[in-house]
Amino acid sequence: MSWTHATLLALGSVLLALSLSHQADGAAVPGDTAISKATNPSGIQMKVFLPSADAANFFKRRNRRDTKSQDEIDAEQKQVLAADERKREYHEEQRNKFESYAEEEGDEQDERSRESTEQWREFHYDGMHPSYEYNRQAI
């Protein structure tokens, strides 16, 4: 029970301190200057929103079935070619990474098998015959 009283007392004191604080007015709704800026389109809002005449004609300019201008076709083709080039470079980079990884892995495997073969030969060498390289019969 004492924890709930302490918690309520702490919350009440924080609420009282915030309400009496002079900085609490900063969270209020801004004055007339901010409202007049919002209702009067200027600056950034003029760049974002079109005038009503242009907005009405925006979709009427070109129908879905109209042919595209050569500039639009060229721009789309450039975008497609750039995307294809990026895709090709990415796949080439991935292939090069995999090839280098596979080559390193193969080299490590060859080294491990060579070491195990050398160990086997050293373990099984009886000292009576020369090593395998010198004991081959000429074909």
N, C-alpha and C positions, 0 to 999 in steps of 0.2 A: 504494500500500500504506500510505503514511503517513496518508492520509485515513481509511481504515478503522480504523486504530489510534487515531487522534485521536477519531473518532466513538464507538468502543467505550469509550474511556477517559472521555469526557464523559458518556455514558449511565450508565456504572458509578458515576461520582461522584454523579450526580443520584439514582440509586437508593439509594446508601448514605446520602446526606443525608436523603432522605425516610424511610428506615427508622429512622434515628436521631433524627429530629425528634420532639418531644413533641406536636406538633399532628397527627401521623399517627393518633393514637388517635381523633380526631374523625370519621374515616371508617369506624370500626368499626360493627357492628350496635348499635342503641340498647339500653339496659338494660331492666330489667323494667318500668319505669314506662311506656314507650312500648308494650310488648307488652300490658300490662294495659289500657291505653286502647283498643287495637285490639280486644281480645276483649270488653270491657265496653261495650256500646252506650250511648252517652250523647251529649247535645248535638246535634251536626249529624247524626250517624248516626240518631238517633231521628226526625229530621225527614225524612230521605231514605227510610228503610226502614219498611214497614208491619209491624204485628204479624202473626203467622202467621194468626190468625183472619180479620183484614181482608183479607189477601193472598189467602186461599183464596176469599173471597166477592167479590173485586173484579170478576172477569169474570162471576160468576153474577148480579150485580145486574141487569144488563140484557142481554138476548140481542140478537144482531144484527138479528133481525126485530121486536123490540119497537118500539113507537112511542116517539118522543122526547117529552120533556116540552116544554111550551110555552116554558120558560126556555131550553132548549137550542136550540130552533128560532129563538127571538128572537136569541140570541147569534150563531148562525150567520148569520142574515140581516143582523145589524149588521156582521159581518165582511165579508160579500159586498158590502154597500152601501159600506162604507169602502174596500174594494179597488177597486170601480168608480169611486168618486169620485177616488181617487188616480190611476187610469188615465186618467180624463177630463181631470184637471188636467194630467197629463204631456203628453197628446196636444195639448191646447190650447196649452200652453207651446211645444211643438215647432212647431206650426202658426204661432204668432205669430213665432217666431224665423225660420222660413222666409219668411213674408210680409215681414218687415222686411228680410231679406237680399235677396229678389227685388226689393223696391221700391228699395233702395239700388243694386242692380246695374242696374236699369232707368234710374235717374237718371244713373248714371255713363255708361251707353251713350248716353243722349240727349245728355249733355254732350259726349261724344267726337264724336258725329255732328254736333252743332251746330258744334263747333270746326273739324272737317274741312270742313264746308260753308262756313264763314266764310273759311277759308284758301283754298279753291278759288275763292271769289268774289273775294277780294283778288288772287289770282294772275292770274285771267282778266279782271279789270276793265281796260278799255282807256282809261278816262277820257273817252270820248265820250258815253256814255249814263249817266243816273243809275242808282243801284243797283236791284237787283231789286224791292225793296219799293215804290219809287216808280215803277217802270216797268210795273206791272201794268195791264192794260186793264180798264176798268170793265165788269162783266157786267150 
